[in-house]
Amino acid sequence: MNFLTKKREVRFWIHPILEKREEYGAFHTLVKNQLREDEDKFYNYFRMQKTTFVNLLQKLSQELKHQDTFMRESISPAERLAVTLM
């Protein structure tokens, strides 16, 4: 079997690190909980006000939304936007 026809072995569907994203991820721990409470910290982190972030999210949410499947939940539009801006 040459290297072109050799199939790569799939070890897991979702990497174990990503399975706990909602529990330990930066968006869920920092952005959702801590930065939403403090306007100055939010601005320092994203370089925009919370109202600007919310307005941008409202305008882009349909473009950023993906469909959930029975295998896994999609990343929310808010998380996609936050990660893009980080």
N, CA, C and O atoms as a Tinker XYZ file with bonds, in Angstrom:
   344  protein
     1  N      0.854000   -1.174000    0.000000    73     2
     2  CA     0.000000    0.000000    0.000000    64     1     3
     3  C      0.901000    1.238000    0.000000    63     2     4     5
     4  O      1.736000    1.399000    0.891000    81     3
     5  N      0.738000    2.085000   -0.968000    73     3     6
     6  CA     1.588000    3.277000   -0.999000    64     5     7
     7  C      0.981000    4.403000   -0.158000    63     6     8     9
     8  O     -0.138000    4.287000    0.341000    81     7
     9  N      1.721000    5.468000   -0.013000    73     7    10
    10  CA     1.292000    6.550000    0.877000    64     9    11
    11  C      0.082000    7.321000    0.342000    63    10    12    13
    12  O     -0.566000    8.028000    1.115000    81    11
    13  N     -0.242000    7.215000   -0.927000    73    11    14
    14  CA    -1.397000    7.923000   -1.482000    64    13    15
    15  C     -2.709000    7.209000   -1.187000    63    14    16    17
    16  O     -3.750000    7.858000   -1.082000    81    15
    17  N     -2.679000    5.902000   -1.054000    73    15    18
    18  CA    -3.907000    5.152000   -0.825000    64    17    19
    19  C     -4.109000    4.775000    0.640000    63    18    20    21
    20  O     -5.150000    4.223000    0.998000    81    19
    21  N     -3.152000    5.058000    1.466000    73    19    22
    22  CA    -3.272000    4.719000    2.877000    64    21    23
    23  C     -4.285000    5.641000    3.547000    63    22    24    25
    24  O     -4.170000    6.864000    3.460000    81    23
    25  N     -5.275000    5.058000    4.214000    73    23    26
    26  CA    -6.291000    5.851000    4.889000    64    25    27
    27  C     -5.813000    6.255000    6.282000    63    26    28    29
    28  O     -5.159000    5.491000    6.992000    81    27
    29  N     -6.166000    7.482000    6.637000    73    27    30
    30  CA    -5.815000    7.990000    7.960000    64    29    31
    31  C     -6.810000    7.458000    8.991000    63    30    32    33
    32  O     -8.020000    7.478000    8.766000    81    31
    33  N     -6.302000    6.996000   10.091000    73    31    34
    34  CA    -7.146000    6.463000   11.146000    64    33    35
    35  C     -7.783000    7.608000   11.922000    63    34    36    37
    36  O     -7.085000    8.506000   12.390000    81    35
    37  N     -9.105000    7.580000   12.058000    73    35    38
    38  CA    -9.820000    8.604000   12.820000    64    37    39
    39  C     -9.878000    8.144000   14.266000    63    38    40    41
    40  O    -10.368000    7.056000   14.567000    81    39
    41  N     -9.378000    8.977000   15.143000    73    39    42
    42  CA    -9.305000    8.588000   16.557000    64    41    43
    43  C    -10.563000    8.959000   17.320000    63    42    44    45
    44  O    -11.020000    8.192000   18.167000    81    43
    45  N    -11.134000   10.132000   17.032000    73    43    46
    46  CA   -12.352000   10.559000   17.714000    64    45    47
    47  C    -13.094000   11.568000   16.849000    63    46    48    49
    48  O    -12.502000   12.234000   15.999000    81    47
    49  N    -14.410000   11.671000   17.079000    73    47    50
    50  CA   -15.240000   12.587000   16.316000    64    49    51
    51  C    -15.019000   14.024000   16.778000    63    50    52    53
    52  O    -14.818000   14.921000   15.959000    81    51
    53  N    -15.056000   14.236000   18.068000    73    51    54
    54  CA   -14.780000   15.545000   18.668000    64    53    55
    55  C    -13.600000   15.362000   19.608000    63    54    56    57
    56  O    -13.610000   14.469000   20.456000    81    55
    57  N    -12.595000   16.193000   19.463000    73    55    58
    58  CA   -11.418000   16.098000   20.320000    64    57    59
    59  C    -11.832000   16.335000   21.770000    63    58    60    61
    60  O    -12.655000   17.212000   22.033000    81    59
    61  N    -11.283000   15.575000   22.715000    73    59    62
    62  CA   -11.656000   15.717000   24.127000    64    61    63
    63  C    -11.505000   17.144000   24.675000    63    62    64    65
    64  O    -12.264000   17.555000   25.553000    81    63
    65  N    -10.549000   17.879000   24.171000    73    63    66
    66  CA   -10.381000   19.263000   24.625000    64    65    67
    67  C    -11.600000   20.091000   24.222000    63    66    68    69
    68  O    -12.068000   20.924000   24.997000    81    67
    69  N    -12.108000   19.867000   23.028000    73    67    70
    70  CA   -13.238000   20.643000   22.526000    64    69    71
    71  C    -14.569000   20.222000   23.136000    63    70    72    73
    72  O    -15.526000   20.996000   23.123000    81    71
    73  N    -14.638000   19.021000   23.662000    73    71    74
    74  CA   -15.866000   18.566000   24.302000    64    73    75
    75  C    -16.192000   19.395000   25.541000    63    74    76    77
    76  O    -17.364000   19.563000   25.880000    81    75
    77  N    -15.187000   19.907000   26.208000    73    75    78
    78  CA   -15.393000   20.673000   27.434000    64    77    79
    79  C    -15.290000   22.182000   27.199000    63    78    80    81
    80  O    -15.044000   22.951000   28.129000    81    79
    81  N    -15.485000   22.593000   25.938000    73    79    82
    82  CA   -15.382000   23.999000   25.575000    64    81    83
    83  C    -16.364000   24.865000   26.366000    63    82    84    85
    84  O    -16.006000   25.960000   26.798000    81    83
    85  N    -17.592000   24.390000   26.558000    73    83    86
    86  CA   -18.590000   25.173000   27.268000    64    85    87
    87  C    -18.262000   25.320000   28.749000    63    86    88    89
    88  O    -18.705000   26.271000   29.393000    81    87
    89  N    -17.503000   24.404000   29.281000    73    87    90
    90  CA   -17.147000   24.453000   30.696000    64    89    91
    91  C    -15.862000   25.244000   30.942000    63    90    92    93
    92  O    -15.778000   25.995000   31.913000    81    91
    93  N    -14.870000   25.084000   30.080000    73    91    94
    94  CA   -13.558000   25.676000   30.320000    64    93    95
    95  C    -13.110000   26.697000   29.275000    63    94    96    97
    96  O    -12.082000   27.346000   29.464000    81    95
    97  N    -13.849000   26.853000   28.188000    73    95    98
    98  CA   -13.436000   27.731000   27.102000    64    97    99
    99  C    -13.422000   29.199000   27.485000    63    98   100   101
   100  O    -14.134000   29.619000   28.397000    81    99
   101  N    -12.615000   29.972000   26.790000    73    99   102
   102  CA   -12.463000   31.400000   27.088000    64   101   103
   103  C    -13.779000   32.147000   26.908000    63   102   104   105
   104  O    -14.092000   33.036000   27.700000    81   103
   105  N    -14.548000   31.808000   25.894000    73   103   106
   106  CA   -15.801000   32.517000   25.671000    64   105   107
   107  C    -16.766000   32.288000   26.821000    63   106   108   109
   108  O    -17.355000   33.237000   27.337000    81   107
   109  N    -16.930000   31.052000   27.220000    73   107   110
   110  CA   -17.922000   30.728000   28.242000    64   109   111
   111  C    -17.496000   31.149000   29.642000    63   110   112   113
   112  O    -18.352000   31.478000   30.463000    81   111
   113  N    -16.233000   31.149000   29.930000    73   111   114
   114  CA   -15.794000   31.534000   31.270000    64   113   115
   115  C    -15.515000   33.028000   31.380000    63   114   116   117
   116  O    -15.903000   33.662000   32.361000    81   115
   117  N    -14.856000   33.581000   30.397000    73   115   118
   118  CA   -14.435000   34.978000   30.477000    64   117   119
   119  C    -15.472000   35.925000   29.884000    63   118   120   121
   120  O    -15.926000   36.845000   30.566000    81   119
   121  N    -15.841000   35.723000   28.666000    73   119   122
   122  CA   -16.716000   36.673000   27.970000    64   121   123
   123  C    -18.128000   36.641000   28.524000    63   122   124   125
   124  O    -18.683000   37.686000   28.863000    81   123
   125  N    -18.712000   35.465000   28.619000    73   123   126
   126  CA   -20.099000   35.365000   29.060000    64   125   127
   127  C    -20.280000   35.786000   30.518000    63   126   128   129
   128  O    -21.304000   36.376000   30.864000    81   127
   129  N    -19.325000   35.498000   31.353000    73   127   130
   130  CA   -19.512000   35.749000   32.781000    64   129   131
   131  C    -18.850000   37.039000   33.251000    63   130   132   133
   132  O    -19.523000   37.900000   33.818000    81   131
   133  N    -17.575000   37.188000   33.031000    73   131   134
   134  CA   -16.832000   38.271000   33.659000    64   133   135
   135  C    -16.841000   39.565000   32.854000    63   134   136   137
   136  O    -17.045000   40.634000   33.431000    81   135
   137  N    -16.630000   39.506000   31.557000    73   135   138
   138  CA   -16.517000   40.724000   30.766000    64   137   139
   139  C    -17.853000   41.424000   30.550000    63   138   140   141
   140  O    -17.877000   42.641000   30.365000    81   139
   141  N    -18.936000   40.712000   30.569000    73   139   142
   142  CA   -20.252000   41.342000   30.385000    64   141   143
   143  C    -20.597000   42.259000   31.551000    63   142   144   145
   144  O    -21.392000   43.186000   31.394000    81   143
   145  N    -20.019000   42.016000   32.699000    73   143   146
   146  CA   -20.309000   42.822000   33.886000    64   145   147
   147  C    -19.500000   44.110000   33.931000    63   146   148   149
   148  O    -19.930000   45.075000   34.562000    81   147
   149  N    -18.364000   44.154000   33.294000    73   147   150
   150  CA   -17.455000   45.298000   33.395000    64   149   151
   151  C    -17.231000   45.913000   32.015000    63   150   152   153
   152  O    -16.563000   45.327000   31.163000    81   151
   153  N    -17.798000   47.100000   31.808000    73   151   154
   154  CA   -17.723000   47.774000   30.499000    64   153   155
   155  C    -16.284000   48.094000   30.103000    63   154   156   157
   156  O    -15.925000   47.940000   28.935000    81   155
   157  N    -15.456000   48.533000   31.044000    73   155   158
   158  CA   -14.067000   48.876000   30.727000    64   157   159
   159  C    -13.260000   47.657000   30.314000    63   158   160   161
   160  O    -12.499000   47.719000   29.349000    81   159
   161  N    -13.416000   46.556000   31.027000    73   159   162
   162  CA   -12.695000   45.321000   30.684000    64   161   163
   163  C    -13.170000   44.772000   29.337000    63   162   164   165
   164  O    -12.376000   44.270000   28.543000    81   163
   165  N    -14.474000   44.877000   29.096000    73   163   166
   166  CA   -15.014000   44.431000   27.813000    64   165   167
   167  C    -14.392000   45.238000   26.683000    63   166   168   169
   168  O    -13.987000   44.682000   25.662000    81   167
   169  N    -14.320000   46.545000   26.869000    73   167   170
   170  CA   -13.740000   47.409000   25.844000    64   169   171
   171  C    -12.254000   47.105000   25.629000    63   170   172   173
   172  O    -11.792000   47.071000   24.488000    81   171
   173  N    -11.508000   46.887000   26.700000    73   171   174
   174  CA   -10.086000   46.555000   26.573000    64   173   175
   175  C     -9.870000   45.223000   25.858000    63   174   176   177
   176  O     -8.883000   45.053000   25.141000    81   175
   177  N    -10.772000   44.299000   26.048000    73   175   178
   178  CA   -10.633000   42.977000   25.449000    64   177   179
   179  C    -11.003000   42.971000   23.968000    63   178   180   181
   180  O    -10.292000   42.390000   23.147000    81   179
   181  N    -12.131000   43.625000   23.627000    73   179   182
   182  CA   -12.633000   43.589000   22.248000    64   181   183
   183  C    -12.400000   44.883000   21.472000    63   182   184   185
   184  O    -12.608000   44.913000   20.259000    81   183
   185  N    -11.987000   45.921000   22.126000    73   183   186
   186  CA   -11.798000   47.242000   21.510000    64   185   187
   187  C    -13.095000   47.781000   20.921000    63   186   188   189
   188  O    -13.089000   48.455000   19.891000    81   187
   189  N    -14.209000   47.475000   21.588000    73   187   190
   190  CA   -15.510000   48.038000   21.226000    64   189   191
   191  C    -16.416000   47.952000   22.444000    63   190   192   193
   192  O    -16.195000   47.141000   23.343000    81   191
   193  N    -17.429000   48.790000   22.462000    73   191   194
   194  CA   -18.384000   48.772000   23.562000    64   193   195
   195  C    -19.312000   47.575000   23.430000    63   194   196   197
   196  O    -19.453000   46.995000   22.354000    81   195
   197  N    -19.944000   47.216000   24.546000    73   195   198
   198  CA   -20.865000   46.080000   24.524000    64   197   199
   199  C    -22.025000   46.325000   23.570000    63   198   200   201
   200  O    -22.467000   45.405000   22.882000    81   199
   201  N    -22.522000   47.558000   23.524000    73   199   202
   202  CA   -23.644000   47.859000   22.625000    64   201   203
   203  C    -23.235000   47.671000   21.158000    63   202   204   205
   204  O    -24.036000   47.207000   20.346000    81   203
   205  N    -22.007000   48.027000   20.824000    73   203   206
   206  CA   -21.509000   47.829000   19.460000    64   205   207
   207  C    -21.411000   46.338000   19.144000    63   206   208   209
   208  O    -21.771000   45.901000   18.051000    81   207
   209  N    -20.924000   45.566000   20.105000    73   207   210
   210  CA   -20.826000   44.115000   19.942000    64   209   211
   211  C    -22.207000   43.515000   19.699000    63   210   212   213
   212  O    -22.386000   42.692000   18.801000    81   211
   213  N    -23.173000   43.928000   20.498000    73   211   214
   214  CA   -24.538000   43.395000   20.361000    64   213   215
   215  C    -25.130000   43.788000   19.012000    63   214   216   217
   216  O    -25.765000   42.963000   18.356000    81   215
   217  N    -24.934000   45.032000   18.590000    73   215   218
   218  CA   -25.448000   45.465000   17.287000    64   217   219
   219  C    -24.796000   44.684000   16.151000    63   218   220   221
   220  O    -25.478000   44.258000   15.219000    81   219
   221  N    -23.491000   44.497000   16.223000    73   219   222
   222  CA   -22.777000   43.723000   15.210000    64   221   223
   223  C    -23.266000   42.280000   15.185000    63   222   224   225
   224  O    -23.436000   41.691000   14.117000    81   223
   225  N    -23.488000   41.723000   16.354000    73   223   226
   226  CA   -23.990000   40.349000   16.453000    64   225   227
   227  C    -25.383000   40.236000   15.843000    63   226   228   229
   228  O    -25.675000   39.257000   15.156000    81   227
   229  N    -26.239000   41.212000   16.079000    73   227   230
   230  CA   -27.583000   41.181000   15.495000    64   229   231
   231  C    -27.524000   41.225000   13.972000    63   230   232   233
   232  O    -28.306000   40.552000   13.301000    81   231
   233  N    -26.606000   42.011000   13.428000    73   231   234
   234  CA   -26.492000   42.123000   11.980000    64   233   235
   235  C    -25.889000   40.875000   11.343000    63   234   236   237
   236  O    -26.243000   40.518000   10.220000    81   235
   237  N    -24.979000   40.210000   12.055000    73   235   238
   238  CA   -24.259000   39.076000   11.479000    64   237   239
   239  C    -24.754000   37.708000   11.938000    63   238   240   241
   240  O    -24.267000   36.687000   11.452000    81   239
   241  N    -25.692000   37.666000   12.844000    73   239   242
   242  CA   -26.056000   36.381000   13.454000    64   241   243
   243  C    -26.558000   35.360000   12.436000    63   242   244   245
   244  O    -26.254000   34.174000   12.558000    81   243
   245  N    -27.317000   35.799000   11.438000    73   243   246
   246  CA   -27.803000   34.846000   10.431000    64   245   247
   247  C    -26.660000   34.284000    9.586000    63   246   248   249
   248  O    -26.707000   33.129000    9.164000    81   247
   249  N    -25.642000   35.093000    9.341000    73   247   250
   250  CA   -24.489000   34.641000    8.559000    64   249   251
   251  C    -23.591000   33.703000    9.371000    63   250   252   253
   252  O    -22.943000   32.818000    8.813000    81   251
   253  N    -23.557000   33.902000   10.673000    73   251   254
   254  CA   -22.674000   33.119000   11.536000    64   253   255
   255  C    -23.328000   31.856000   12.081000    63   254   256   257
   256  O    -22.642000   30.997000   12.635000    81   255
   257  N    -24.634000   31.732000   11.931000    73   255   258
   258  CA   -25.350000   30.592000   12.494000    64   257   259
   259  C    -25.155000   29.358000   11.630000    63   258   260   261
   260  O    -25.262000   29.414000   10.405000    81   259
   261  N    -24.872000   28.258000   12.280000    73   259   262
   262  CA   -24.776000   26.953000   11.624000    64   261   263
   263  C    -25.799000   26.028000   12.254000    63   262   264   265
   264  O    -26.286000   26.290000   13.353000    81   263
   265  N    -26.120000   24.966000   11.575000    73   263   266
   266  CA   -27.140000   24.045000   12.045000    64   265   267
   267  C    -26.556000   23.038000   13.036000    63   266   268   269
   268  O    -25.476000   22.490000   12.816000    81   267
   269  N    -27.285000   22.802000   14.127000    73   267   270
   270  CA   -26.910000   21.752000   15.067000    64   269   271
   271  C    -27.205000   20.399000   14.430000    63   270   272   273
   272  O    -28.131000   20.265000   13.630000    81   271
   273  N    -26.414000   19.406000   14.791000    73   271   274
   274  CA   -26.671000   18.043000   14.336000    64   273   275
   275  C    -26.870000   17.152000   15.544000    63   274   276   277
   276  O    -26.650000   17.578000   16.678000    81   275
   277  N    -27.277000   15.935000   15.312000    73   275   278
   278  CA   -27.442000   15.014000   16.430000    64   277   279
   279  C    -26.088000   14.580000   16.993000    63   278   280   281
   280  O    -26.027000   14.040000   18.098000    81   279
   281  N    -25.018000   14.805000   16.261000    73   279   282
   282  CA   -23.680000   14.435000   16.722000    64   281   283
   283  C    -23.079000   15.495000   17.646000    63   282   284   285
   284  O    -22.382000   15.176000   18.610000    81   283
   285  N    -23.366000   16.780000   17.329000    73   283   286
   286  CA   -22.783000   17.854000   18.141000    64   285   287
   287  C    -23.527000   19.151000   17.888000    63   286   288   289
   288  O    -24.167000   19.339000   16.853000    81   287
   289  N    -23.423000   20.040000   18.866000    73   287   290
   290  CA   -24.023000   21.358000   18.736000    64   289   291
   291  C    -23.063000   22.278000   18.003000    63   290   292   293
   292  O    -21.846000   22.176000   18.159000    81   291
   293  N    -23.612000   23.166000   17.213000    73   291   294
   294  CA   -22.766000   24.108000   16.488000    64   293   295
   295  C    -22.307000   25.225000   17.433000    63   294   296   297
   296  O    -22.873000   25.422000   18.508000    81   295
   297  N    -21.288000   25.935000   17.013000    73   295   298
   298  CA   -20.775000   27.060000   17.790000    64   297   299
   299  C    -21.730000   28.225000   17.589000    63   298   300   301
   300  O    -22.115000   28.529000   16.460000    81   299
   301  N    -22.111000   28.875000   18.676000    73   299   302
   302  CA   -23.093000   29.953000   18.605000    64   301   303
   303  C    -22.534000   31.155000   17.843000    63   302   304   305
   304  O    -21.320000   31.354000   17.798000    81   303
   305  N    -23.419000   31.954000   17.246000    73   303   306
   306  CA   -22.958000   33.160000   16.554000    64   305   307
   307  C    -22.192000   34.112000   17.468000    63   306   308   309
   308  O    -21.223000   34.733000   17.031000    81   307
   309  N    -22.603000   34.238000   18.713000    73   307   310
   310  CA   -21.911000   35.127000   19.656000    64   309   311
   311  C    -20.486000   34.636000   19.901000    63   310   312   313
   312  O    -19.551000   35.433000   19.968000    81   311
   313  N    -20.328000   33.328000   20.032000    73   311   314
   314  CA   -18.993000   32.768000   20.259000    64   313   315
   315  C    -18.118000   32.921000   19.010000    63   314   316   317
   316  O    -16.931000   33.226000   19.120000    81   315
   317  N    -18.689000   32.715000   17.847000    73   315   318
   318  CA   -17.944000   32.892000   16.598000    64   317   319
   319  C    -17.448000   34.329000   16.447000    63   318   320   321
   320  O    -16.296000   34.566000   16.082000    81   319
   321  N    -18.334000   35.280000   16.731000    73   319   322
   322  CA   -17.948000   36.684000   16.627000    64   321   323
   323  C    -16.884000   37.036000   17.655000    63   322   324   325
   324  O    -15.916000   37.724000   17.332000    81   323
   325  N    -17.051000   36.573000   18.886000    73   323   326
   326  CA   -16.071000   36.869000   19.934000    64   325   327
   327  C    -14.698000   36.304000   19.603000    63   326   328   329
   328  O    -13.686000   36.979000   19.794000    81   327
   329  N    -14.657000   35.084000   19.112000    73   327   330
   330  CA   -13.378000   34.465000   18.760000    64   329   331
   331  C    -12.720000   35.204000   17.601000    63   330   332   333
   332  O    -11.499000   35.355000   17.565000    81   331
   333  N    -13.534000   35.661000   16.656000    73   331   334
   334  CA   -13.000000   36.424000   15.529000    64   333   335
   335  C    -12.380000   37.737000   15.996000    63   334   336   337
   336  O    -11.350000   38.160000   15.470000    81   335
   337  N    -12.992000   38.371000   16.962000    73   335   338
   338  CA   -12.526000   39.663000   17.439000    64   337   339
   339  C    -11.378000   39.561000   18.441000    63   338   340   341
   340  O    -10.668000   40.540000   18.673000    81   339
   341  N    -11.193000   38.387000   19.031000    73   339   342
   342  CA   -10.136000   38.244000   20.042000    64   341   343
   343  C     -8.825000   38.487000   19.421000    63   342   344
   344  O     -7.799000   38.416000   20.097000    81   343
